[in-house]
Amino acid sequence: MGFWGTSPFDRGAVADFVGDLDDMADGAERLAAIREALCSAVEETGYLEAPEGEVALVAAALVAAGRPGGPPVEERYGPTEVIAEPSQELADLAVRALDRVLAADSEAAELWDDSASGPAWRASADALRTALRPAPESVRGRAGGAGAVADGERENRCP
């Protein structure tokens, strides 16, 4: 596994995904790609391979970064193009993907848990989970806020 730190962006496997996001025409297209990466992890019923898990983890990090008060995207390795503010529905999907990546039948979890940095990696994922929680009512109530659902977003969700 090519990695150099415990951040979701500190992996070689996510570089293509991030590059593809930067090549997309608009924020809606980027959100759709992020949703697809999250769904791929959530829908995997067998062993989740590390590259798919790593991409799902970075997709969850991008959703968390788009939330009010979310952690910033690492400028060096993250996408340079703006990611549209995600809905709470997408944040909930990101939590489901995190759960899948952290599960016992996930290669990424297995590899990290066998390393000395495993606890730091899990702490990084837990911080993402915290950032993905629903925003306080005062933030959600604003027009177009994180609770809003973009056109077509509901029809593209995975089970």
N, C-alpha and C positions, 0 to 999 in steps of 0.2 A: 504494500500500500504506500503510494508516494505522498507523504505528508511531512510537514515541518512544524506543526503546532496543533493545538486542540480546537482552534476556531474552525467553523464549517468551511471557511474559505481557504484554509491552509492545506489543501489537497490538490494534487495534480488532476484527479478525475473530474473535478468540477470546472476546469478551465474551458473546455469545449462548450459546456452548458452556458456559462457566463458569456462567452464570446457569441454564442447563438442569440442570447437575449439582446446583446448590443446591436446585432444585425437586424433585429426586428423593427418593423415600421412604426409601431406605436405602443403605448402603454397597455392597451387592451390585449394586443397580441402577446406581449410579454407576460401579462397575468394569465393568459390561457396556457402558455408554456409552463409557467410555474405550477398551475393547477394540474397539468398533465404529469409533471414530475412527482407531485404529491400523490396523485391518484395511482401512479405506477407502484409506489411503495405500499400504499394502503391496500391495493387490490392483489398484491402478491400473496398467495396462500401457501407457497412453499418457502424454501430458503431464500432470503433476500440477499442477493450478491452485494458486495461492498460498493462497486461503482454506482449502482442504482440507489443504495442507501445514502451515499455521500451526496448525490445530486438532490435527493429528497431533503436531506438536512440543510443544504444551502438554499433550497427553495423555501423551506420553513424560515430560515434566517432572513431571507428577502421579504417575506410576508411580515415577520416581526419588525423589521426595519421600517416598514411602511405604516406601522401602527403609531398612534399618538404616543410619544415618549419612548418609542422603540429604540433598540440599540442600533447605532449607525453601521452601515455596510463598510467593510474594510476597503478603503479607496484603492489600495494596491492591487487587490485580487477580485474585488467585486465588480459588477457591471458599471459602466460609465453612464449609461442611459438611465433616465428616471423610470422607476417602477411606480405605476399608479397606486394610490392608496387602496389597500385591500379591504374587502368586506369582512364582517365578523364570521360569516360563513366560511370564507377562505381561511381565516385564522383558525377556525375549528378543525378544518381539514388538515391544516398544518400540524396541529396537535396530534391528530390521529396518525399522521405520517411519522412524527417524532416517536410516538409510541411504537410504531412498527420497526423503525430503525433501531430502537433501543431494546427490542425483544430478543429473546434467547436464540431464535432462529434467524438472526441477522448476522451476516459476515462482518459488517462494520463493528457491531457491538462485540462480537467474539474477538476480533483483532484488537480492539481498544482495551477490552477487559483483560487481555493477556499482556498488556503493556503497563509500564509504570505510570503512564499518563492517563490511564483509563478513568480514574476518579475526576480528573480535571476535564476530560472530554464529556463525561456525564454531567458535570456541573455546568458546562457550557450549554448543553442541551436543556438542562433544567432552567437556565436563565432565559432561553428562547421560549420555553413553555410559559414562563411568567409574563413575558412581553406579549404573548398571544392571547392572554386573558381578555375578556370583554372590557372595553374602556368604561370609565365611570360615566354615569348618566349625563353629567354636564358636558362631556366631550362627545358622546354619542348623539346628543340632541342637535348638533349643528348640521346644517345642510350639507349633504354629500359626505358626511363623516364616515367613520369606519363601520358603522352599522348599515350603511346604504349598500344595496346590491346593484352592481352594474348590469346593464342590459345584457341578456344572454348568459349571465353567470349561473343562475339557478339551473338552466337546462344542461349545463356542462359539468355539473358536479358528479362525483362518483358516489356509489352507494355508501 
